[in-house]
Amino acid sequence: MARYGKSPYIYPLYGLGELPQSFARLSAIYGGTYMLDKSIDEIVTDADGKFIGVRSGNETVKAKQVVGDPSYFGAGKSTEGKVRVIEEGRVVRAICVLKHPIPGTEDSDSAQVIIPQNQVGRKNDIYIAVVSSTHNVCAKDVYIAIVSTIVETANPEQEIAPGLQLLGTIHDKFVSVTPLFVPTSTGESDNIFITRSYDATSHFETVVEDVQDVWKRAVGKDLVLKKREVELDA
């Protein structure tokens, strides 16, 4: 993790993909099992609609509960005769490749900028996140900027124009529009606990709130994070 420097934020070296990798290693220490390179073909339920397991090809892994994001549960389509997630909105994102720091940031190697909705006559804020070779996510002297917001019109790319204008010269740009899905139920009745899609925010506050919400729905009590006491054999 990048712990030191002028930024108050921490960010995983080599990108966000390091977070699930770290979780996988820690989970394995405590008995977790990972099935890599497996497609999810079916969420198996019993006659009452309660979760039984997950089928991949001819193999079915059984468990008491399942937790997953909307892409595994139909993403708005009916599965087993039930719509488990619905579309709540859309997010427009532009991944921009720069050959320079963002102007006005004192040549910072990372930055987060939030353009307030009222400042640009919108209902939703515009978010800008910038990382660089300092975080081992791109080549030296290259900067990656991600500009995002909630879609409000029929011209999504134009909606992030105020954010793009702050970046200066853009070497290359990749724009995508993705749907935002939310679960239709808490999951307590069928033991299928579904998260929300990633929204436009760049600070992960809503992701943390979603994790806390899913934990409480699945476990029945608030999530308490504390240092785990590990017993060492003598």
SVG drawing of the C-alpha trace seen along z (x, -y; Angstrom):
<svg xmlns="http://www.w3.org/2000/svg" viewBox="-42 -27 51 60">
<polyline fill="none" stroke="black" stroke-width="0.4" points="0.0,0.0 1.1,-3.5 1.2,-4.8 3.4,-7.8 3.5,-11.0 1.4,-14.1 -1.9,-12.3 -4.2,-11.4 -5.4,-8.4 -3.9,-4.9 -4.0,-3.0 -2.8,0.5 0.3,0.8 -0.3,2.5 -4.0,1.4 -7.2,2.4 -6.9,6.0 -4.4,6.5 -7.3,6.2 -9.2,9.4 -5.8,11.1 -4.9,10.2 -8.3,11.2 -8.0,14.6 -4.6,15.3 -6.0,14.3 -9.1,16.3 -7.1,19.4 -5.2,19.1 -8.5,19.5 -9.8,22.4 -11.4,20.6 -11.6,22.5 -11.2,20.8 -12.4,22.2 -10.5,20.2 -11.5,19.9 -15.0,21.2 -18.1,19.9 -21.3,19.5 -24.0,21.4 -26.8,21.6 -27.8,20.5 -29.4,23.6 -32.5,23.3 -34.9,25.8 -38.7,26.0 -39.2,23.1 -36.7,20.9 -34.1,21.1 -30.4,21.2 -28.8,24.6 -25.6,24.1 -23.9,22.8 -23.5,24.9 -20.5,24.6 -20.8,27.2 -21.4,30.6 -20.2,29.5 -22.3,27.9 -20.8,26.3 -23.3,26.3 -23.5,23.8 -25.9,22.2 -25.7,18.8 -24.3,17.0 -23.1,13.4 -22.4,11.9 -22.8,8.8 -25.7,8.3 -23.9,9.8 -24.3,13.3 -28.1,12.9 -29.5,12.1 -28.6,8.4 -32.3,7.4 -33.5,10.6 -35.7,13.2 -33.9,16.2 -35.8,19.2 -38.9,17.1 -37.8,14.3 -36.2,10.9 -33.5,10.6 -32.0,7.3 -33.4,4.2 -31.7,1.3 -31.6,-1.9 -29.6,-4.1 -26.4,-4.3 -22.9,-5.4 -20.7,-7.0 -16.9,-6.6 -14.0,-7.8 -10.6,-6.2 -8.0,-8.8 -4.3,-8.3 -2.3,-11.4 1.4,-12.3 1.4,-14.9 0.0,-15.6 -3.4,-17.3 -2.8,-21.1 -3.1,-23.0 -2.2,-20.1 1.5,-21.0 2.5,-18.1 1.0,-15.6 1.4,-11.9 -2.2,-11.2 -5.3,-13.2 -9.0,-13.1 -11.3,-15.9 -15.0,-16.1 -17.0,-18.7 -20.1,-19.6 -23.3,-19.1 -24.5,-22.7 -21.3,-24.1 -22.1,-22.5 -25.9,-22.6 -26.4,-18.9 -28.2,-16.5 -25.0,-14.4 -21.4,-15.2 -18.6,-14.5 -15.7,-12.5 -12.1,-12.4 -9.5,-10.0 -5.8,-10.1 -3.0,-7.5 0.4,-7.2 3.5,-5.1 4.1,-5.8 1.3,-3.2 2.8,-0.8 -0.3,-0.9 1.2,-2.4 4.6,-3.3 6.8,-6.1 5.7,-9.6 2.1,-8.3 -1.0,-9.2 -4.3,-7.5 -7.4,-9.6 -10.9,-8.2 -13.8,-10.7 -17.3,-9.4 -20.8,-10.5 -24.4,-9.3 -26.1,-9.6 -28.8,-12.2 -29.3,-12.9 -29.2,-11.2 -25.6,-12.4 -23.6,-10.8 -20.1,-11.7 -21.0,-15.4 -22.0,-15.2 -18.4,-14.5 -17.0,-17.3 -16.4,-19.6 -14.2,-16.9 -12.4,-16.1 -11.6,-19.8 -9.6,-19.8 -7.3,-17.1 -5.5,-19.2 -4.3,-17.4 -5.7,-13.8 -3.4,-11.3 -6.1,-8.6 -9.6,-8.1 -12.0,-5.1 -15.6,-5.9 -18.2,-3.4 -21.7,-3.5 -22.8,-0.8 -26.1,-0.1 -26.5,-0.3 -28.3,2.7 -29.7,3.0 -31.2,6.2 -35.0,6.5 -34.9,8.1 -32.8,8.3 -31.9,12.0 -33.0,13.1 -35.9,15.2 -33.8,17.2 -30.2,16.8 -29.2,15.1 -27.4,11.8 -26.7,9.4 -24.7,6.3 -25.3,3.1 -23.4,2.2 -20.4,-0.1 -21.6,-3.7 -19.8,-6.8 -18.0,-7.7 -14.2,-7.4 -13.6,-7.3 -15.3,-3.9 -17.5,-5.3 -20.6,-3.8 -18.8,-0.5 -18.0,-0.3 -21.6,-1.1 -22.7,1.7 -20.4,4.2 -21.7,3.2 -25.3,3.6 -24.7,7.0 -22.9,8.2 -25.8,7.2 -28.3,8.8 -26.4,12.1 -25.1,12.3 -27.8,10.4 -25.5,8.0 -23.3,5.0 -19.9,5.5 -17.2,4.8 -13.6,4.5 -10.9,5.2 -7.5,6.7 -7.7,10.5 -5.9,12.2 -3.9,15.1 -2.9,18.0 0.5,19.3 1.4,22.9 4.1,23.3"/>
</svg>
